[in-house]
Amino acid sequence: MALNNNQSFHVVAWVERNNSVIIGINGASSRPQFRRKFKDGTECFISHAEMDAVAKLGKDIRSTDVLHVMRFMKNGQVSCSKPCIYCQAYLKKKGVRHVKFTNWEGQWDKMIIE
């Protein structure tokens, strides 16, 4: 289901732990990370999905954690969700090393943050 926010895509990130899943989404949050300027000139503060998921983990980040990131278009097509350089720096700072993300073909790819 697509959100009605006039954006062409949505991103979700998650970390699986035992029988639970910690989910992060892109959008406005109580922990703003980036200022976003829209085509119509309006601005808002947003948090990338990766940052939101990791922030929800708090200090409980484990070396075995794998962050999954997925981007999908409003038509349901999966697209590239490789973390941006700012998210990669944030993940490194927080100790997240293993990331799986969707590539341009909609397939899963992985990276190690060093």
C-alpha positions in Angstrom: 0.0 0.0 0.0 1.4 3.4 -1.0 1.4 6.4 1.3 -0.3 9.6 0.1 2.7 11.9 0.6 3.4 12.8 -3.1 6.8 11.0 -2.9 7.7 8.5 -5.6 9.2 6.0 -3.3 9.2 4.6 0.3 12.1 3.0 2.2 12.0 0.6 5.2 14.8 -0.8 7.2 14.8 -3.5 9.8 16.9 -5.6 12.1 15.7 -9.1 13.1 16.3 -10.2 16.7 15.3 -13.6 17.9 11.5 -13.5 17.5 11.2 -9.7 17.0 11.8 -7.2 14.3 13.0 -3.6 14.8 11.6 -1.4 12.0 12.7 2.0 10.8 11.0 4.2 8.1 12.0 7.3 6.3 10.1 10.4 7.1 9.6 13.0 9.8 10.7 11.9 13.3 11.4 13.1 16.7 15.1 12.7 15.9 15.6 14.8 12.8 18.7 14.0 10.8 18.4 15.8 7.5 16.6 18.9 6.2 14.7 18.0 3.0 13.5 20.6 0.5 10.7 19.6 -1.8 10.0 20.7 -5.4 7.4 23.2 -4.2 9.9 24.9 -2.0 8.6 23.5 1.3 11.0 22.0 3.8 10.8 19.4 6.5 13.2 17.4 8.7 13.4 13.7 8.0 15.2 10.6 9.3 16.4 8.0 6.9 15.0 4.5 7.5 18.5 3.2 8.4 19.0 5.8 11.0 15.5 5.3 12.4 15.9 1.6 12.8 19.4 1.9 14.4 18.2 4.7 16.8 15.4 2.3 18.0 18.1 -0.2 18.9 19.6 2.3 21.2 22.9 1.1 22.7 21.9 -2.5 22.2 23.8 -3.0 18.9 25.3 -6.4 18.4 28.1 -7.4 16.1 25.8 -10.1 14.6 23.1 -7.5 13.7 22.2 -7.3 10.0 20.4 -4.2 8.8 18.1 -4.8 5.9 17.1 -1.8 3.7 14.5 -1.9 1.0 13.1 0.8 -1.3 9.9 0.4 -3.3 8.2 2.6 -5.7 4.5 3.5 -5.4 3.7 1.0 -8.1 5.3 -1.8 -5.9 8.5 -2.2 -7.9 11.6 -2.7 -5.7 14.4 -0.3 -6.4 18.0 0.5 -5.2 18.2 1.2 -1.4 22.0 1.3 -0.9 22.6 3.5 2.2 23.8 7.0 1.3 27.2 8.2 2.5 25.6 10.0 5.5 23.8 6.8 6.6 27.0 4.7 6.1 28.9 7.1 8.4 26.1 6.9 10.9 26.0 3.1 10.8 29.8 3.0 11.3 29.6 5.4 14.2 26.9 3.2 15.8 28.8 -0.1 15.2 26.5 -1.6 12.5 28.8 -3.4 10.1 26.5 -5.7 8.1 23.9 -4.3 5.7 21.7 -6.0 3.1 20.0 -3.7 0.6 18.1 -4.0 -2.7 19.9 -3.0 -5.9 18.6 -1.4 -9.1 17.4 -4.8 -10.3 15.4 -5.3 -7.1 17.7 -8.1 -5.9 19.4 -8.3 -2.5 23.0 -7.2 -2.2 25.2 -6.7 0.8 27.9 -4.5 2.1 30.3 -4.4 5.1 30.7 -1.0 6.8 34.3 -0.5 7.7 
